[in-house]
Amino acid sequence: MDTSIGKAMSKYVRFNLAFMRAARGNLTQREVSLGTGLSQKTLSALETGTSKGVEFATVARLCQFLKCTPNDLLVLEDEIVDVKPSEESLKKADDIIARGLRRAMDAPEQTPEEIWSAFDALREKIQGQVQDAGQRQGPIKQRG
């Protein structure tokens, strides 16, 4: 049983056409279409990521028109993919939530002022700990 929770990383190729149009003097899709012979629908699909693929000839036309390389047009990026939590993880989460709810229900009633006062005291304590840790480590050295 898979117990991973959260996000997994994979890679995808993104077309950088909108940036390249802007870098070449804010060219419109129409101007690129007229200069390359590619339809505006094709250009739009490449820019929005709705294209299922691209032919080498299309990349070559765009590179020739924009005076760039395929590396300028195609960008490899990280894609975050949701990973479903396991049944065991969901049960643990339910247990943690139930314990927290029981604690909250069993806690003595407090006024908003008392709650904010406790919050402010905790915030000041944490700020003091952060400052103390920073002083122990000394000044931060710049890389470069």
Stockholm file with secondary structure:
# STOCKHOLM 1.0

chainA/1-144         MDTSIGKAMSKYVRFNLAFMRAARGNLTQREVSLGTGLSQKTLSALETGTSKGVEFATVARLCQFLKCTPNDLLVLEDEIVDVKPSEESLKKADDIIARGLRRAMDAPEQTPEEIWSAFDALREKIQGQVQDAGQRQGPIKQRG
#=GR chainA/1-144 SS CCCCCEEEEEEEEEECHHHHHHHTTSCCHHHHHHHHCCCHHHHHHHHHTCCSCCCHHHHHHHHHHHTCCHHHHEEEEEEEEEECCCHHHHHHHHHHHHHHHHHHHHSCCCCHHHHHHHHHHHHHHHHHHHHHHHHHHCSCCCCC
#=GC SS_cons         CCCCCEEEEEEEEEECHHHHHHHTTSCCHHHHHHHHCCCHHHHHHHHHTCCSCCCHHHHHHHHHHHTCCHHHHEEEEEEEEEECCCHHHHHHHHHHHHHHHHHHHHSCCCCHHHHHHHHHHHHHHHHHHHHHHHHHHCSCCCCC
//
